[in-house]
Every structure is written in structure tokens, then in C-alpha cells.
Amino acid sequence: MEYFHYNMFNSITKIIKNGWEGFWRQGFLTFATSLVIFIAVVLGTSLFFFQGGISYLISEIEDKIDVSVTFKEGTLRATILEFREELVQLPEIKKVDYVSPEEAYEAFVEKNQGNQYMEALELLDVNPFLATLRIQAKSTDQYVGIADYVRRSSYIESIAEVNDYERGAMISSLRELTQGIQGIGIALTIFLSLIAVIVTFNTLRLSIFSQKEEIEIMRLVGATNGFIRGPFLFQGVLCGLFAAAFSFIVFTFSLFSLNQKFIELFMGFDVLAFFQSNILIVLLLQLLIGVGLGVLSSYFAVRKYLKN
């Protein structure tokens, strides 16, 4: 048993040593392989950040979308609140806020202080704003149904206007656009991954060819395919690890240096905070893509050679 463990340890040590030497001996070819894998890792990681940014954007827009129900002047507050209580019982409604004419006036003044709209408002002797119910749905595809429900309700005679439900369609359009962009991104990632596999495959084929005599001798003395394949698989792992590590460093440095610009560019999405809260996922994703591409291409390169 001890002899078996010794032989296994010795074999693993030789595989790692030979793989390490092959990694550095290839020089430019190793760098080219790692660079292509690095590009694939960067693109895959960017897709993850893109998904986080889109989710943030959709969430922000959803919080601002509502069905605004404006009541006619003179409608009793009690009547409006009764209708509000009816609406909050509907399963598709998230919340219903009552905005009095006074609250609407104060919000307008705060938002438009010093501009031409405020000057026009000051010329009026009365408060032009009406009482409103702002209804938020649990899902963006429910706004049309909610607006129709309001129009069919017994309170329709007291309602002056029902509007803004059309903005729910904007979310649907945004989701469709996002899916299209994600599809393109995934296609590019797959394309670059295939290129990475091909480059790594050919690099290792050259490496195998340069060691053809050595491999033949190993086969003559009884070396198993696993022992011959091991150093090349380890070489692929090293290329993937190098690409993933470099990608992680580039993302970390870029986000810490340019976070404020990213926030302005992505409409308030804090990319650095997203990165910090998902740092393990990002690291695992990069390792998975990098090492996965390296090992996969190495395996097929050696497998094809050992079949010959």
C-alpha cells in the first residue's frame, strides 16, 4: 500500500513538473493561448455584470411606474380612500398611495423650484392639482388589467383621468431588448470560447509534436495514456488560471479606479458594490471559464494524438 501511494505521489509530481516546464517552455504560444482565454473570460464576466446592471435598471423603472387615477374636483376624501381600500385587496396590486392636492402641490414646488413652471404656478390664485391614487402592480404586465378594472369600477363617475399604464409596455420592451443583447453576448462568448479552444488545441498539438520522440519513448516503456496526457492537461489548467487571475486583477483595478464614471454611465448602478457583493461568484465564474477552456482544449488535443 505504501509503495502504491509512493508511486501515485511520484507520478503526480512528475506530471505537475512536466506541465509546468511545458507551460514556460512554450513562451509566446503559451501567452497567445492565455490571451485568447483571457478575452473569453472578460466577455463572460462582462455578461454577468451586464445582467446585474439590467436587473438594477428594470427594478428602478418598475418602482417609478404606476397607474395614476386622478379624481374630479370636489370628490370627497372618504370616497377616494374607500376606493383605495378596494384596490389594495386585489392580488395583482403591490401598493396604492393616496396623494392629496396639497401634497401634489408641495412635491411640484420642490421639484420645480426656480424654473418657468414655478413662475406660472405662482400666477394662479388656486391649487390646480387634484387628488390622486398611484397604483403599483406586482408585475409590469398587469398594468393594463388594473387600468381596465378602474374604468369599470363604480367610482368611474368621480374619476377625471386614468393614465400612465402605457409605461408598463416600456418595461416589456426593455426586457425584450435585454434578451436580444444577452443573446448576442452569449453568442460572442461561445464564439470566442471556440477560438480559445482551437488556439489552445493547436498550441498543444505543436507542443506534442516537439516532444514526439520523448512521448514515443514513454509509450515504449509502458507509460499509460493518463501519464502522457497529464502534463498537457496541467498546462491547459495553468493557461486558464493565468487568464482568470489576470482577468480578476483587471476587473478589480478598473472598478476601483473608474467606479464613479461607471455609476454615471449606468444611471446610478454601483458596479463596484455589485462586484464586492458577488466577488466569490465572479471569481468562480472566471475560474470556471478559464480553466474549463484550458482543460477542454488540452484534453481533445492530446486525445486526438493518442488515438493516432
Summary of the structure (lengths in Angstrom):
residues: 308
radius of gyration: 31.6
end to end distance: 34.9
largest distance: 103.2
contacts: 913
relative contact order: 0.16
helix: 77%
strand: 7%
